Amino acid sequence: MPMRVPLVAAGAVAAAGALLAVVAGPAAASSGSVAADPTGTVSRDGTITLSGTYRCTAPTSRGPVLVASSVGIGSADSGSVRYGLNGVAAQCDGAEHTWVNRGRAGSGPAPAAGPVDVQATLVQLVMRGGLPLPSVIAADRHQVDLRPAAE
């Protein structure tokens, strides 16, 4: 079972995800892959659940490796919003593992069931100049079908 990432680390992962769209450091000295499943769920309270698989080898530099995910809701015409979900700590032992991330879409409107843009990222947080900066190991971005959660 994946270990839940503390709130501070989850915040760092969400911030890292936002930074990835702007600036990403050089790839970590680890190798790996990450994939998001083709479907996810959304509950009545707006909680989104995404899952998938990842694989990575032990990094040569220090710093936690995390599986982060984000959801893009809306379109370029109507205005798109991207929400970072909670992340999980990755176990980099060369074996394939599953991941599950859950989170709410911030203070914005609750997402509806249907297609959304999802990005899953396997990222190592590496200290540079006293700040934890994201170093992308692998990423996967594609459309995922959100379905109503069984409640």
MDAnalysis code that builds the backbone (N, CA, C; Angstrom):
import MDAnalysis as mda
import numpy as np

u = mda.Universe.empty(453, n_residues=151, atom_resindex=np.repeat(np.arange(151), 3), trajectory=True)
u.add_TopologyAttr("name", ["N", "CA", "C"] * 151)
u.add_TopologyAttr("resid", np.arange(1, 152))
u.add_TopologyAttr("resname", ["MET", "PRO", "MET", "ARG", "VAL", "PRO", "LEU", "VAL", "ALA", "ALA", "GLY", "ALA", "VAL", "ALA", "ALA", "ALA", "GLY", "ALA", "LEU", "LEU", "ALA", "VAL", "VAL", "ALA", "GLY", "PRO", "ALA", "ALA", "ALA", "SER", "SER", "GLY", "SER", "VAL", "ALA", "ALA", "ASP", "PRO", "THR", "GLY", "THR", "VAL", "SER", "ARG", "ASP", "GLY", "THR", "ILE", "THR", "LEU", "SER", "GLY", "THR", "TYR", "ARG", "CYS", "THR", "ALA", "PRO", "THR", "SER", "ARG", "GLY", "PRO", "VAL", "LEU", "VAL", "ALA", "SER", "SER", "VAL", "GLY", "ILE", "GLY", "SER", "ALA", "ASP", "SER", "GLY", "SER", "VAL", "ARG", "TYR", "GLY", "LEU", "ASN", "GLY", "VAL", "ALA", "ALA", "GLN", "CYS", "ASP", "GLY", "ALA", "GLU", "HIS", "THR", "TRP", "VAL", "ASN", "ARG", "GLY", "ARG", "ALA", "GLY", "SER", "GLY", "PRO", "ALA", "PRO", "ALA", "ALA", "GLY", "PRO", "VAL", "ASP", "VAL", "GLN", "ALA", "THR", "LEU", "VAL", "GLN", "LEU", "VAL", "MET", "ARG", "GLY", "GLY", "LEU", "PRO", "LEU", "PRO", "SER", "VAL", "ILE", "ALA", "ALA", "ASP", "ARG", "HIS", "GLN", "VAL", "ASP", "LEU", "ARG", "PRO", "ALA", "ALA", "GLU"])
u.atoms.positions = np.array([
    [0.845, -1.183, 0.000],
    [0.000, 0.000, 0.000],
    [0.883, 1.236, 0.000],
    [0.597, 2.237, -0.847],
    [1.458, 3.400, -0.923],
    [1.373, 4.231, 0.349],
    [2.481, 4.852, 0.720],
    [2.523, 5.709, 1.875],
    [1.959, 7.074, 1.480],
    [1.078, 7.640, 2.306],
    [0.526, 8.960, 2.028],
    [1.586, 10.008, 2.298],
    [1.648, 10.998, 1.486],
    [2.636, 12.048, 1.620],
    [2.073, 13.113, 2.554],
    [2.870, 13.573, 3.543],
    [2.392, 14.626, 4.432],
    [1.961, 15.858, 3.647],
    [1.103, 16.663, 4.276],
    [0.524, 17.836, 3.627],
    [1.592, 18.769, 3.064],
    [2.681, 18.987, 3.794],
    [3.731, 19.882, 3.307],
    [4.344, 19.327, 2.030],
    [4.642, 18.029, 2.028],
    [5.221, 17.423, 0.825],
    [4.219, 17.441, -0.317],
    [2.935, 17.206, -0.002],
    [1.906, 17.243, -1.043],
    [1.822, 18.645, -1.643],
    [1.942, 19.664, -0.783],
    [1.957, 21.033, -1.281],
    [3.155, 21.282, -2.179],
    [4.294, 20.719, -1.781],
    [5.498, 20.854, -2.609],
    [5.306, 20.160, -3.947],
    [4.621, 19.009, -3.927],
    [4.360, 18.285, -5.171],
    [3.447, 19.107, -6.070],
    [2.388, 19.695, -5.489],
    [1.476, 20.517, -6.289],
    [2.223, 21.722, -6.868],
    [3.058, 22.353, -6.028],
    [3.847, 23.483, -6.517],
    [4.821, 23.020, -7.590],
    [5.404, 21.850, -7.380],
    [6.330, 21.304, -8.373],
    [5.609, 21.071, -9.690],
    [4.385, 20.558, -9.614],
    [3.607, 20.331, -10.830],
    [3.364, 21.625, -11.577],
    [3.072, 22.691, -10.830],
    [2.870, 23.988, -11.465],
    [4.169, 24.487, -12.089],
    [5.279, 24.277, -11.379],
    [6.573, 24.692, -11.919],
    [6.957, 23.911, -13.159],
    [6.530, 22.659, -13.233],
    [6.901, 21.822, -14.368],
    [6.408, 22.403, -15.680],
    [5.283, 23.079, -15.627],
    [4.747, 23.668, -16.846],
    [5.607, 24.846, -17.307],
    [6.345, 25.449, -16.353],
    [7.146, 26.615, -16.674],
    [8.619, 26.256, -16.846],
    [9.189, 25.638, -15.812],
    [10.613, 25.316, -15.820],
    [10.803, 23.972, -15.149],
    [11.505, 23.087, -15.781],
    [11.847, 21.810, -15.159],
    [13.351, 21.678, -15.165],
    [13.869, 21.192, -14.051],
    [15.304, 20.974, -13.957],
    [15.709, 19.822, -14.847],
    [16.999, 19.558, -14.900],
    [17.454, 18.423, -15.694],
    [16.894, 17.135, -15.132],
    [16.755, 16.151, -15.979],
    [16.194, 14.873, -15.546],
    [17.018, 14.297, -14.412],
    [16.322, 13.675, -13.459],
    [16.997, 13.049, -12.328],
    [17.880, 11.921, -12.835],
    [18.865, 11.571, -12.018],
    [19.791, 10.513, -12.410],
    [19.180, 9.142, -12.164],
    [17.889, 9.050, -12.226],
    [17.158, 7.803, -12.072],
    [16.441, 7.567, -13.392],
    [16.040, 6.339, -13.625],
    [15.234, 6.096, -14.816],
    [13.903, 5.543, -14.358],
    [12.883, 5.749, -15.178],
    [11.579, 5.249, -14.778],
    [10.508, 5.555, -15.787],
    [9.303, 5.140, -15.429],
    [8.127, 5.397, -16.253],
    [6.936, 5.596, -15.336],
    [5.939, 6.299, -15.839],
    [4.701, 6.511, -15.097],
    [3.561, 6.529, -16.103],
    [2.414, 6.017, -15.701],
    [1.234, 6.008, -16.571],
    [-0.012, 6.198, -15.724],
    [-0.939, 6.994, -16.234],
    [-2.243, 7.167, -15.594],
    [-3.231, 6.232, -16.270],
    [-4.114, 5.628, -15.471],
    [-5.149, 4.759, -16.023],
    [-6.103, 5.577, -16.895],
    [-6.818, 4.935, -17.832],
    [-7.700, 5.665, -18.748],
    [-8.979, 6.195, -18.097],
    [-9.297, 5.734, -16.881],
    [-10.486, 6.227, -16.186],
    [-10.131, 6.624, -14.763],
    [-10.898, 7.544, -14.218],
    [-10.793, 7.976, -12.830],
    [-12.197, 8.185, -12.313],
    [-12.320, 8.638, -11.068],
    [-13.653, 8.883, -10.515],
    [-13.734, 10.283, -9.929],
    [-14.959, 10.781, -9.839],
    [-15.235, 12.041, -9.166],
    [-16.453, 11.820, -8.274],
    [-16.341, 12.207, -7.000],
    [-17.444, 12.028, -6.059],
    [-18.315, 13.282, -6.039],
    [-19.441, 13.200, -5.345],
    [-20.366, 14.334, -5.291],
    [-19.743, 15.562, -4.649],
    [-18.792, 15.340, -3.714],
    [-18.162, 16.493, -3.065],
    [-16.997, 17.060, -3.879],
    [-16.757, 16.501, -5.073],
    [-15.717, 17.010, -5.954],
    [-14.365, 16.339, -5.794],
    [-14.281, 15.298, -4.966],
    [-13.014, 14.584, -4.803],
    [-12.728, 13.751, -6.045],
    [-11.570, 13.970, -6.623],
    [-11.136, 13.246, -7.817],
    [-10.168, 12.154, -7.387],
    [-10.328, 10.958, -7.940],
    [-9.408, 9.852, -7.679],
    [-8.821, 9.394, -9.006],
    [-7.500, 9.426, -9.074],
    [-6.770, 8.949, -10.246],
    [-5.840, 7.831, -9.809],
    [-5.517, 6.949, -10.727],
    [-4.606, 5.849, -10.408],
    [-3.786, 5.513, -11.639],
    [-2.796, 4.668, -11.434],
    [-1.947, 4.240, -12.534],
    [-0.808, 3.395, -12.021],
    [0.240, 3.317, -12.821],
    [1.415, 2.532, -12.456],
    [2.674, 3.364, -12.660],
    [3.730, 2.952, -11.972],
    [5.034, 3.580, -12.162],
    [6.121, 2.546, -11.909],
    [7.289, 2.856, -12.398],
    [8.481, 2.028, -12.168],
    [9.671, 2.983, -12.158],
    [10.578, 2.794, -11.208],
    [11.796, 3.606, -11.183],
    [12.917, 2.847, -10.487],
    [14.130, 3.230, -10.835],
    [15.304, 2.677, -10.171],
    [15.758, 3.675, -9.116],
    [16.568, 3.217, -8.192],
    [17.027, 4.083, -7.106],
    [17.794, 5.276, -7.666],
    [17.419, 6.491, -7.249],
    [18.135, 7.673, -7.731],
    [19.540, 7.731, -7.135],
    [20.451, 8.343, -7.868],
    [21.814, 8.481, -7.372],
    [21.968, 9.719, -6.498],
    [21.047, 10.661, -6.602],
    [21.096, 11.855, -5.761],
    [20.062, 11.735, -4.647],
    [20.259, 12.527, -3.604],
    [19.354, 12.485, -2.461],
    [18.093, 13.289, -2.751],
    [17.005, 12.869, -2.132],
    [15.744, 13.574, -2.267],
    [14.625, 12.601, -2.547],
    [13.438, 12.900, -2.026],
    [12.309, 11.984, -2.203],
    [11.844, 11.927, -3.656],
    [11.362, 10.765, -4.047],
    [10.746, 10.586, -5.362],
    [9.253, 10.438, -5.126],
    [8.461, 11.190, -5.860],
    [7.017, 11.232, -5.669],
    [6.290, 11.003, -6.985],
    [5.080, 10.479, -6.882],
    [4.181, 10.401, -8.031],
    [3.153, 11.508, -7.831],
    [3.193, 12.499, -8.692],
    [2.269, 13.626, -8.625],
    [1.294, 13.526, -9.790],
    [0.118, 14.116, -9.608],
    [-0.827, 14.149, -10.721],
    [-1.614, 15.445, -10.674],
    [-2.091, 15.848, -11.836],
    [-2.921, 17.040, -11.936],
    [-4.007, 16.803, -12.968],
    [-5.075, 17.580, -12.825],
    [-6.240, 17.459, -13.696],
    [-6.511, 18.816, -14.312],
    [-6.664, 18.855, -15.629],
    [-7.047, 20.069, -16.331],
    [-8.530, 20.003, -16.657],
    [-9.264, 21.013, -16.197],
    [-10.712, 21.045, -16.394],
    [-11.058, 22.268, -17.229],
    [-11.912, 22.083, -18.211],
    [-12.321, 23.179, -19.077],
    [-11.626, 23.088, -20.419],
    [-11.831, 24.103, -21.229],
    [-11.225, 24.130, -22.561],
    [-10.543, 25.472, -22.770],
    [-9.763, 25.542, -23.805],
    [-9.078, 26.792, -24.123],
    [-10.087, 27.904, -24.390],
    [-11.254, 27.551, -24.959],
    [-12.279, 28.550, -25.265],
    [-12.951, 29.083, -24.004],
    [-13.287, 28.175, -23.063],
    [-14.026, 28.586, -21.871],
    [-13.108, 28.871, -20.693],
    [-11.833, 28.639, -20.835],
    [-10.891, 28.851, -19.743],
    [-10.582, 27.540, -19.049],
    [-9.351, 27.137, -19.103],
    [-8.935, 25.870, -18.512],
    [-8.273, 26.125, -17.168],
    [-8.550, 25.255, -16.211],
    [-7.958, 25.340, -14.883],
    [-7.296, 24.004, -14.594],
    [-6.087, 24.022, -14.047],
    [-5.377, 22.788, -13.697],
    [-5.269, 22.711, -12.183],
    [-5.647, 21.548, -11.633],
    [-5.602, 21.298, -10.201],
    [-4.605, 20.191, -9.895],
    [-3.710, 20.440, -8.934],
    [-2.806, 19.402, -8.458],
    [-3.510, 18.569, -7.402],
    [-3.353, 17.264, -7.478],
    [-3.922, 16.366, -6.477],
    [-2.828, 15.961, -5.499],
    [-3.220, 15.353, -4.377],
    [-2.227, 14.849, -3.432],
    [-1.319, 13.858, -4.137],
    [-0.105, 13.713, -3.655],
    [0.852, 12.790, -4.250],
    [1.190, 11.661, -3.293],
    [1.897, 10.679, -3.811],
    [2.354, 9.563, -2.980],
    [3.855, 9.384, -3.166],
    [4.500, 8.888, -2.118],
    [5.926, 8.580, -2.192],
    [6.120, 7.361, -3.080],
    [7.133, 7.419, -3.922],
    [7.431, 6.303, -4.821],
    [8.472, 5.385, -4.185],
    [8.358, 4.124, -4.495],
    [9.338, 3.120, -4.074],
    [10.160, 2.764, -5.314],
    [11.378, 3.242, -5.368],
    [12.214, 3.056, -6.563],
    [13.118, 1.836, -6.402],
    [12.572, 0.681, -6.755],
    [13.310, -0.576, -6.626],
    [13.362, -1.345, -7.941],
    [12.939, -0.713, -9.029],
    [12.946, -1.356, -10.335],
    [11.687, -2.138, -10.654],
    [10.828, -2.381, -9.660],
    [9.584, -3.129, -9.875],
    [8.447, -2.171, -10.225],
    [7.420, -2.699, -10.885],
    [6.243, -1.889, -11.197],
    [5.347, -1.816, -9.964],
    [4.865, -0.605, -9.678],
    [3.987, -0.364, -8.533],
    [2.757, 0.404, -9.005],
    [1.684, 0.330, -8.236],
    [0.494, 1.129, -8.522],
    [0.519, 2.380, -7.647],
    [-0.153, 3.416, -8.128],
    [-0.314, 4.637, -7.352],
    [-1.774, 5.064, -7.413],
    [-2.228, 5.738, -6.367],
    [-3.571, 6.309, -6.307],
    [-3.444, 7.686, -5.666],
    [-3.930, 8.715, -6.339],
    [-3.940, 10.075, -5.809],
    [-5.382, 10.562, -5.736],
    [-5.696, 11.212, -4.611],
    [-7.033, 11.781, -4.415],
    [-6.891, 13.245, -4.020],
    [-7.818, 14.053, -4.470],
    [-7.811, 15.447, -4.078],
    [-9.041, 16.159, -4.595],
    [-9.285, 17.327, -4.009],
    [-10.413, 18.143, -4.445],
    [-9.903, 19.261, -5.329],
    [-10.765, 19.733, -6.158],
    [-10.420, 20.756, -7.150],
    [-10.433, 22.148, -6.535],
    [-9.710, 22.341, -5.452],
    [-9.563, 23.660, -4.849],
    [-10.882, 24.343, -4.562],
    [-10.898, 25.657, -4.705],
    [-12.109, 26.426, -4.428],
    [-12.954, 26.631, -5.680],
    [-12.512, 26.081, -6.789],
    [-13.248, 26.231, -8.041],
    [-14.457, 25.329, -8.092],
    [-15.123, 25.336, -9.212],
    [-16.311, 24.492, -9.359],
    [-15.933, 23.015, -9.320],
    [-16.814, 22.217, -8.729],
    [-16.582, 20.771, -8.691],
    [-16.604, 20.244, -10.118],
    [-15.652, 19.408, -10.458],
    [-15.621, 18.862, -11.818],
    [-16.783, 17.908, -12.050],
    [-17.211, 17.841, -13.273],
    [-18.281, 16.913, -13.646],
    [-17.651, 15.661, -14.239],
    [-18.427, 14.597, -14.257],
    [-17.969, 13.381, -14.931],
    [-17.775, 13.701, -16.407],
    [-16.809, 13.056, -17.016],
    [-16.521, 13.279, -18.426],
    [-15.026, 13.358, -18.657],
    [-14.627, 13.742, -19.863],
    [-13.203, 13.761, -20.194],
    [-12.469, 14.932, -19.535],
    [-11.270, 14.655, -19.027],
    [-10.392, 15.679, -18.463],
    [-8.968, 15.388, -18.923],
    [-8.148, 16.412, -18.907],
    [-6.736, 16.264, -19.244],
    [-5.983, 15.929, -17.960],
    [-5.259, 14.808, -17.938],
    [-4.532, 14.369, -16.746],
    [-3.042, 14.305, -17.050],
    [-2.256, 14.778, -16.107],
    [-0.811, 14.605, -16.192],
    [-0.346, 13.896, -14.936],
    [0.369, 12.797, -15.108],
    [1.018, 12.078, -14.011],
    [2.514, 12.280, -14.183],
    [3.189, 12.588, -13.088],
    [4.617, 12.868, -13.158],
    [5.353, 12.129, -12.053],
    [6.414, 11.466, -12.416],
    [7.328, 10.849, -11.461],
    [8.453, 11.857, -11.294],
    [8.580, 12.423, -10.106],
    [9.477, 13.551, -9.902],
    [10.294, 13.345, -8.631],
    [11.545, 13.752, -8.691],
    [12.392, 13.739, -7.505],
    [12.576, 15.180, -7.068],
    [12.420, 15.433, -5.770],
    [12.686, 16.761, -5.231],
    [14.146, 16.799, -4.804],
    [14.923, 17.650, -5.460],
    [16.359, 17.750, -5.230],
    [16.656, 19.133, -4.664],
    [17.436, 19.190, -3.598],
    [17.788, 20.471, -2.990],
    [18.809, 21.200, -3.867],
    [18.457, 22.424, -4.247],
    [19.361, 23.291, -5.016],
    [19.244, 24.696, -4.438],
    [20.329, 25.205, -3.948],
    [20.303, 26.542, -3.362],
    [19.371, 26.634, -2.170],
    [19.216, 25.553, -1.429],
    [18.353, 25.552, -0.247],
    [16.877, 25.351, -0.541],
    [16.518, 25.156, -1.800],
    [15.115, 24.950, -2.169],
    [14.923, 23.576, -2.792],
    [13.811, 22.905, -2.468],
    [13.526, 21.625, -3.132],
    [12.956, 21.891, -4.527],
    [13.716, 21.538, -5.546],
    [13.277, 21.767, -6.922],
    [12.936, 20.441, -7.587],
    [11.905, 20.452, -8.435],
    [11.496, 19.205, -9.092],
    [12.465, 18.810, -10.198],
    [12.762, 17.541, -10.240],
    [13.570, 16.974, -11.314],
    [12.755, 15.817, -11.891],
    [12.263, 15.997, -13.102],
    [11.339, 15.036, -13.703],
    [12.071, 13.765, -14.114],
    [11.535, 12.635, -13.686],
    [12.043, 11.331, -14.100],
    [11.227, 10.830, -15.285],
    [9.899, 10.959, -15.203],
    [9.015, 10.516, -16.291],
    [7.686, 11.247, -16.166],
    [6.970, 11.375, -17.284],
    [5.662, 12.027, -17.277],
    [4.750, 11.369, -18.304],
    [3.467, 11.441, -18.033],
    [2.437, 10.908, -18.930],
    [1.287, 11.900, -18.911],
    [0.845, 12.329, -20.080],
    [-0.274, 13.273, -20.157],
    [-1.219, 12.810, -21.239],
    [-2.484, 12.617, -20.862],
    [-3.500, 12.219, -21.834],
    [-4.892, 12.453, -21.253],
    [-5.884, 12.255, -22.090],
    [-7.271, 12.420, -21.673],
    [-7.706, 11.207, -20.859],
    [-8.389, 11.478, -19.748],
    [-8.921, 10.445, -18.859],
    [-10.415, 10.685, -18.722],
    [-11.180, 9.624, -18.666],
    [-12.627, 9.713, -18.502],
    [-12.959, 9.625, -17.019],
    [-13.439, 10.741, -16.434],
    [-13.887, 10.720, -15.043],
    [-15.295, 10.157, -14.992],
    [-15.494, 9.200, -14.107],
    [-16.808, 8.583, -13.920],
    [-17.297, 8.877, -12.514],
    [-18.620, 8.914, -12.311],
    [-19.130, 9.144, -10.956],
    [-18.651, 8.035, -10.016],
    [-18.194, 8.437, -8.825],
    [-17.736, 7.464, -7.830],
    [-18.936, 6.740, -7.236],
    [-18.769, 5.471, -6.943],
    [-19.816, 4.705, -6.258],
    [-19.839, 5.167, -4.810],
    [-20.972, 5.721, -4.383],
    [-21.058, 6.248, -3.008],
    [-22.172, 5.594, -2.253],
])
